[in-house]
Amino acid sequence: MNLKNNETKYSAILADNNRDYLRLISGFLEETGVFDIEQYAFDGRQAFELTMKHKPDLLVMDLIMPALDGFAVLEELDRNGYAAHTKVVMMSAVGLDFILKKAESYGVDYIFLKPFEKDVFKKRILELMQYENDATRVFGYKKPEAPRDIVTNHIKMVGITANVKGYHYLRDAILLVHENFELMSKLTTSLYVSVAHKYNSTPQRVERAMRHAIETAWNRGNIKVLEGFFGYTILDTKGKPTNGEFIAMLADKLNTEIKRVD
């Protein structure tokens, strides 16, 4: 989609419980001449449902909303296997460092701190939408995948989908090990504890759910794909890998792919 062609527009969904801000953002986007506003959402649950239904090019939402906050919306989309290429922009009245880091870890494309100026908003949004399309079209460049996206793809390839118990636990564990491989020597005392804390669960439940997800992959997954990931494990008499072997293997594969891109 080319921004210079005004006959083709981007679709957008705007979400904020503050209707004044919705009108403000809607006006900013309409002034660009390249956006069609699909729907407005007044809480996080509506933002999730409308995004699932319309699969917009752009989702602009406030971080703090009733029902679901902005991060919870992204978690729900991921949990439900959302696959559309939607740019995500968040707005927040709070610019704490941990919020910005969390937004980055969730793959948020840009975060605006309220209040912001109209011209700055329009410029950043247009840059965001044009960056991938024009750069890809002219220079053959593709924005590198985030580690979270790579891990999600790997897990799904081996046959563990978002509806399988343990899916989210495994993904988060792999990302944690990717950042700090020493956690592999502290599975029960640190890694499972960290994952359990995030999901308000227990280390024991996390361990069991991970094992269930791996068993599901071995019972239902594509054998050729599994051999590509865990060949030595499948072909010998040992059977499926342990939780630790599975996490370590995919964390190592993630590191390899990221280095290849760099």
C-alpha positions as CSV (number, residue, x, y, z in Angstrom):
1,M,0.0,0.0,0.0
2,N,1.5,3.3,-1.1
3,L,0.8,6.5,0.9
4,K,1.1,8.6,-2.2
5,N,-1.9,7.0,-3.7
6,N,-4.9,8.6,-1.9
7,E,-7.3,6.2,-3.5
8,T,-6.0,3.4,-1.2
9,K,-6.4,3.8,2.5
10,Y,-5.3,2.1,5.7
11,S,-8.0,0.8,8.0
12,A,-7.8,1.8,11.7
13,I,-9.5,1.0,15.0
14,L,-9.3,3.5,17.8
15,A,-9.7,2.5,21.5
16,D,-9.9,4.8,24.5
17,N,-12.6,5.2,27.2
18,N,-12.0,9.0,26.9
19,R,-14.3,10.0,24.1
20,D,-12.6,13.4,23.7
21,Y,-9.3,11.7,22.9
22,L,-11.1,9.4,20.4
23,R,-12.5,12.4,18.6
24,L,-9.1,14.1,18.7
25,I,-7.2,11.1,17.3
26,S,-9.9,10.4,14.7
27,G,-9.5,14.0,13.5
28,F,-5.7,13.7,13.3
29,L,-5.9,10.5,11.3
30,E,-8.6,11.8,8.9
31,E,-6.4,14.9,8.2
32,T,-3.7,12.6,6.8
33,G,-6.2,11.5,4.0
34,V,-5.0,7.9,4.1
35,F,-7.0,6.4,6.9
36,D,-10.5,5.0,7.1
37,I,-11.7,4.6,10.7
38,E,-13.3,1.1,11.0
39,Q,-14.6,1.3,14.5
40,Y,-14.3,2.9,17.9
41,A,-13.8,0.9,21.1
42,F,-14.5,2.3,24.6
43,D,-12.8,-0.4,26.6
44,G,-10.2,-3.1,26.1
45,R,-12.7,-5.9,25.6
46,Q,-14.2,-4.1,22.7
47,A,-10.8,-3.3,21.3
48,F,-9.9,-7.0,21.3
49,E,-13.2,-8.1,19.7
50,L,-13.2,-5.4,17.0
51,T,-9.6,-6.1,16.1
52,M,-10.3,-9.8,15.8
53,K,-13.2,-9.0,13.6
54,H,-11.9,-6.3,11.3
55,K,-8.1,-7.0,11.3
56,P,-7.2,-3.4,10.8
57,D,-3.9,-2.0,9.4
58,L,-3.6,0.2,12.5
59,L,-4.8,-0.2,16.1
60,V,-4.4,2.9,18.3
61,M,-5.4,2.4,21.9
62,D,-4.9,3.8,25.3
63,L,-2.8,1.8,27.8
64,I,-5.3,2.2,30.7
65,M,-8.8,1.1,29.7
66,P,-11.7,-0.6,31.5
67,A,-12.1,-4.4,31.2
68,L,-8.7,-5.0,29.6
69,D,-5.7,-2.7,29.6
70,G,-3.6,-2.3,26.4
71,F,-1.2,-5.1,27.2
72,A,-4.1,-7.4,28.1
73,V,-5.6,-6.7,24.7
74,L,-2.4,-7.8,23.0
75,E,-2.3,-10.9,25.2
76,E,-5.8,-11.8,24.2
77,L,-5.1,-11.3,20.5
78,D,-2.1,-13.6,20.8
79,R,-3.9,-16.2,22.9
80,N,-6.6,-16.3,20.1
81,G,-4.0,-16.8,17.4
82,Y,-4.3,-13.4,15.8
83,A,-2.2,-13.4,12.7
84,A,-3.0,-10.2,10.8
85,H,-0.3,-7.6,10.3
86,T,-1.6,-4.8,12.4
87,K,0.5,-1.9,13.5
88,V,0.0,-1.2,17.2
89,V,0.3,2.3,18.7
90,M,-0.3,2.9,22.4
91,M,-1.1,6.1,24.2
92,S,-0.2,6.6,27.9
93,A,-0.3,9.4,30.4
94,V,2.5,7.6,32.3
95,G,6.0,7.3,30.8
96,L,7.7,5.0,33.4
97,D,10.7,3.1,32.1
98,F,9.2,-0.3,32.9
99,I,6.1,0.5,30.9
100,L,8.1,1.5,27.9
101,K,10.2,-1.7,28.2
102,K,7.1,-3.8,28.5
103,A,5.6,-2.1,25.5
104,E,8.7,-3.0,23.5
105,S,8.6,-6.6,24.7
106,Y,5.0,-6.9,23.5
107,G,5.9,-5.7,20.0
108,V,4.2,-2.3,20.3
109,D,5.3,-0.3,17.3
110,Y,5.1,3.1,18.9
111,I,3.9,4.7,22.2
112,F,2.8,8.3,22.6
113,L,2.9,10.0,25.9
114,K,-0.2,12.2,26.6
115,P,-0.5,15.0,25.8
116,F,1.1,15.1,22.3
117,E,1.0,17.6,19.5
118,K,-1.1,16.9,16.4
119,D,1.7,17.4,13.9
120,V,4.0,15.1,15.8
121,F,1.3,12.4,16.0
122,K,0.6,12.6,12.3
123,K,4.2,12.5,11.3
124,R,5.0,9.5,13.5
125,I,2.0,7.6,12.3
126,L,2.8,8.2,8.6
127,E,6.4,7.2,9.2
128,L,5.3,4.1,10.9
129,M,2.9,3.0,8.1
130,Q,5.2,4.0,5.3
131,Y,8.4,2.6,6.8
132,E,7.7,-1.1,6.1
133,N,5.8,-0.6,2.8
134,D,8.2,1.8,1.1
135,A,11.4,0.3,2.5
136,T,10.3,-3.1,1.5
137,R,9.1,-2.1,-2.0
138,V,12.1,0.1,-2.9
139,F,15.0,-1.5,-1.1
140,G,13.9,-5.0,-0.5
141,Y,14.3,-4.5,3.2
142,K,12.1,-6.3,5.7
143,K,11.9,-5.2,9.4
144,P,13.6,-8.0,11.5
145,E,11.2,-10.1,13.5
146,A,11.1,-9.5,17.2
147,P,12.3,-12.5,19.4
148,R,8.7,-13.0,20.6
149,D,7.4,-13.4,17.1
150,I,10.2,-15.9,16.2
151,V,9.5,-18.0,19.3
152,T,5.8,-17.9,18.6
153,N,6.4,-19.2,15.1
154,H,8.7,-21.9,16.2
155,I,6.2,-23.2,18.9
156,K,3.4,-23.3,16.4
157,M,5.6,-25.0,13.8
158,V,6.2,-28.0,16.2
159,G,2.5,-28.3,16.8
160,I,1.8,-26.3,19.9
161,T,-1.0,-23.9,19.2
162,A,-2.3,-21.0,21.4
163,N,-5.2,-23.1,22.7
164,V,-2.9,-25.8,24.1
165,K,-2.3,-25.6,27.8
166,G,1.3,-24.6,28.4
167,Y,1.7,-22.7,25.2
168,H,2.2,-19.3,26.9
169,Y,4.4,-20.8,29.6
170,L,6.8,-22.3,27.1
171,R,7.0,-19.2,25.0
172,D,7.8,-17.0,28.0
173,A,10.3,-19.5,29.4
174,I,12.2,-19.6,26.1
175,L,12.3,-15.8,25.9
176,L,13.6,-15.7,29.5
177,V,16.3,-18.2,28.7
178,H,17.2,-16.3,25.5
179,E,17.9,-13.3,27.7
180,N,19.7,-15.2,30.5
181,F,20.8,-18.8,29.7
182,E,21.9,-19.3,33.3
183,L,18.2,-19.9,34.1
184,M,18.6,-23.3,32.5
185,S,20.4,-24.4,35.6
186,K,17.6,-23.0,37.8
187,L,14.5,-24.5,36.2
188,T,12.5,-25.1,39.3
189,T,13.9,-22.4,41.6
190,S,13.9,-19.5,39.1
191,L,12.5,-20.1,35.6
192,Y,9.3,-21.8,36.6
193,V,8.8,-19.4,39.4
194,S,9.2,-16.3,37.1
195,V,6.7,-17.7,34.6
196,A,4.2,-18.7,37.4
197,H,4.4,-15.2,38.9
198,K,3.5,-13.6,35.6
199,Y,0.4,-15.8,35.2
200,N,-0.6,-15.9,38.8
201,S,0.0,-19.7,38.9
202,T,2.4,-22.1,40.7
203,P,5.7,-23.5,39.5
204,Q,4.2,-27.0,39.7
205,R,1.3,-26.1,37.4
206,V,3.7,-24.4,35.0
207,E,5.9,-27.5,34.9
208,R,2.9,-29.8,34.3
209,A,1.4,-27.6,31.6
210,M,4.7,-27.3,29.7
211,R,5.0,-31.1,29.8
212,H,1.4,-31.5,28.5
213,A,2.2,-29.1,25.6
214,I,5.3,-31.0,24.6
215,E,3.4,-34.3,24.7
216,T,0.7,-32.7,22.5
217,A,3.3,-31.8,19.9
218,W,4.8,-35.3,19.9
219,N,1.4,-36.9,19.5
220,R,-0.1,-34.5,16.9
221,G,2.8,-32.5,15.4
222,N,4.5,-32.8,12.0
223,I,7.3,-35.4,12.4
224,K,9.5,-33.8,9.8
225,V,9.3,-30.5,11.5
226,L,10.0,-32.1,14.9
227,E,13.0,-33.9,13.4
228,G,14.3,-30.6,12.1
229,F,14.2,-29.1,15.6
230,F,14.9,-32.1,17.8
231,G,16.3,-34.8,15.4
232,Y,18.5,-36.7,17.9
233,T,15.7,-36.8,20.4
234,I,13.1,-38.2,18.1
235,L,15.3,-40.7,16.4
236,D,16.7,-42.4,19.4
237,T,14.8,-44.4,22.0
238,K,14.7,-41.5,24.4
239,G,11.4,-40.2,23.0
240,K,10.2,-36.6,23.5
241,P,12.5,-34.0,25.1
242,T,12.2,-32.9,28.7
243,N,10.9,-29.4,29.4
244,G,14.5,-28.3,29.9
245,E,15.7,-29.8,26.6
246,F,12.8,-28.3,24.7
247,I,13.3,-24.8,26.1
248,A,17.1,-24.9,25.7
249,M,16.8,-26.1,22.1
250,L,14.4,-23.4,21.0
251,A,16.2,-20.7,22.9
252,D,19.4,-21.7,21.1
253,K,17.6,-21.7,17.7
254,L,16.2,-18.2,18.5
255,N,19.8,-17.0,19.3
256,T,21.0,-18.5,16.0
257,E,18.3,-16.8,13.9
258,I,18.8,-13.4,15.5
259,K,22.6,-13.6,14.9
260,R,21.9,-14.5,11.3
261,V,19.7,-11.4,10.8
262,D,22.3,-9.2,12.5
